[in-house]
Amino acid sequence: MAAPRLELRNVSKTYTNGSQPVEVLHDVSLIAAAGTVTALLGRSGCGKTTMLNLAGAMDFPSAGEVLIEGRATSTLSDAELTALRRTRVGFIFQFFQLLPTLTVLENVELPLLLAGAAHTTATARDRLQWVGLEEKAASMPYQLSGGQMQRVAIARAVAHEPDLLVADEPTGNLDSTTGEQVLALIRESAARFGAAVLMATHSAEAAAIADVRVAMRDGRIQSVERA
């Protein structure tokens, strides 16, 4: 039986604030399967972003294990972690994080180049066509609307067909109509690329597209609801 795309096993995370330890996640367990969307819900400070950072191997648990495709992130070397982030994980941020000095096409192509992929330009154009922005390939990010920038960011995030797609408030900066377009693309990312999507959100509309809704409070999972 294949390992889940993402698994958190009894994960806790503690930071040190001065000399005082602060536990931001406590004994959290979660599984995200291929082709599914999991929404993390809760107030600011409840631990959602910390979970995303751990899931994307941008940080590591103080206790427990985070496994991507059955491999614990804390056991990987720096080189293996870099390869994991470049080839297996895609990231979508609230504020887009497009590189302002690169064209739209170059922004989408960049992760493919970093991963040493073949046919990078053709793949980047295909992803832009998928998000409906092929005609903006030569544009600079400042020439786009917020919704267009987020669609480019999604094209970039799925350029390498990641196993895991991590999204932090992907519609938090968008109006409702534009947000619906972005959510449709995120939902389709799971179906088309087989990604396990882990999304932190305050939005009821975003939560509605999820297969699994995880309510969090004070660093703990309160409930798990499946669609």
N, C-alpha and C positions, 0 to 999 in steps of 0.2 A: 504494500500500500504506500502510495507516494506521501511524502511529508507535506504538511500545509505550507503555503507560500510564506506565511508569517505565524509565529507562535510566541507568545509571552508566557513564561512559566514562573509564577510566584515572584513577580518582579517588584522590587522596591527601589526607590531612588532617594538618596539623601544628599543634600548640599550643606556646606558649612557656611553660615552667615556670621562672620567674625569667629568667635569660639563656640557659637551655638549651632548644633546640627539641626537642619530643617528637613523633615521627610515630606517630599512632594508626591511620591507614589508609594502606596503600601499594599504589598501582596496582591498584585494585579495579574490575572491570567486571562488570556484571550487568544483565539485562533481566527485567522483570516484566510479563507480558501480562495483558490484561483477563480477569477470571473465574478467575484462578489464585491459589493461596496459595504463597508462598515463605517458608520458614523459615530463619532465620539461627541457626546452632548454634555453640557454643563457650564456653569459660570466661569468667568475668567479666574485663573488661579487654581482650578480644580485638578490640573494635571494633564490636560489634553495635549498641549504642545510638548511637554516632557515625554509623553508616550510616543508622539510622532518622531521626536529626536532619537529615542531609543530604537524605534522600529526601523528608522532609516539609517541606523548605525552611525549617526552623528554624535551620539553619546552612548554611555554604557551603564547598565544597572549596578546599583550598590549591592543588590542581592537578587538571586534568581537568574533566569536566562532569557535572552531574546534570540530566537532562531529564525533564520531566513532559509527556506528550502532545507530545513533540518540541520543547518550549521549555526552554532552559537557564535554571535558576533564578537563576544569577548575573547574568543580563542583565535581569532584571525590576526595575521600579521598586518603591519601597516600597508604593505603592498597588496595583500588580499582584500583589505578594507577599501582601498582606493579602487581596485578592480570591481568590487561588489557595488559600490556607489555609482560607478560609471556605466556598468553593464546590466545590473539587476534591479536598480531602484531608480524611480523617477520622482521628482519633487515639483509640487505646485504651491506657490506662495501667495499670500493675500495681496502683496504689493508687486507682483509680477517678476521682479528681479531680472528683467531683460538687460543685456549689456548695451548701454546707450551708443557706443561707438561702432556697433556692428549692425548690419542690415537685418531685417526680419529673417531672411534666408540663412544668413550666417549665424544668427542666434540659435536657430533650430538645428543647424548642421554641427555646431560646436561640440555637443556631447558625443556625436558620432565620431568626430575627428579625435577627441580625447580617448575614446574607446578603441581607436585603431580599426574602425569598421570600413568595409568596402562600399563603394557607390554612395558616398555620403550626400552628395548634392542631389542625386535622384531621390534618395530616401527622404531628405528634408523637404523637397518639393512635393512629394507624395503626402507627407504629413500636413503641409500647408493646404494642399488641396482638400484633405479630409476635414480640416477645420474651416474651410471656405474662405481662405485668405491667400490663395496662390497669386492673385493679382497684386498683393502687397509685398511680394518677395524682395523687391529692391528698396522698399521704404525703410526709414529709420524709425525706431520705437516712438520717438516724440511726435511722429506724424500720425500715430494711431490713437483711437479712443481707448478708454480703459477696458472695455469689453474685448476689443480687438487684441490688445496687449495680452489679456489673459488667455485668449484663444491661441495666440502664438506660444505662450508659456506652456499650454497643454500640448501643443504640437512638439515642442522641445522635450517635454517630460516623457512623451511616449515614443520619441524618435528611435530609441533602441529597443522597443518592445519590452519594457521592464516587467519583471515578475511582480514587483510591488510598486504601487503608486501612492505616494504620501502627499496629502493635500491639507494645507493649513488655512482655514477660512477662505476657500477659493472664491466665494461670492461676496465676501465682506466689504469689498470696495466698489460693488457694482449695483446698478439699479435692478429692479425685479425682472424686467424683460431680458436684459443682457445676462443676468444671473441664470435665468432659465436655459439660455443657450449654452452657457458654460456647464451647467449641471447635466444637460443632455450629452455633452461630449465626455464628461467624466463617467457617466453611466455607460456610454458606448465604449469607453476605454477598457472597461472590465470585460465587456462582451467581445470586442474585436481583437484585443491583444491578450486576453486571458489574465490580465493583471488582477491582483488582490488590491483593492483600493481601501486605504485607511484615511478617513477625512474627519478633521476637527471642524465643528461648525456651531454657530448660534442659531442658524437659520432653520425654521421649520420646513421650508421648501427644500433645502438641501437634505435634511434628514429624511424627507419623504421618498427620495430616490434610493435609499439604502436598503439592503437586504437584512442588515443587522444594525440595531440602534443600541448603543451602549451609553447609559446615563452614568455620569461620574459626579462625585462630590468629595471634596477634601482629600483628593488623591486615592480614592477608592471607587471601585465599580459598585454602583447601587443596584442596577438592574440591566438585563440584556433582553431585548425584544427582537424577535425575528419576524420578518414580513411574511 
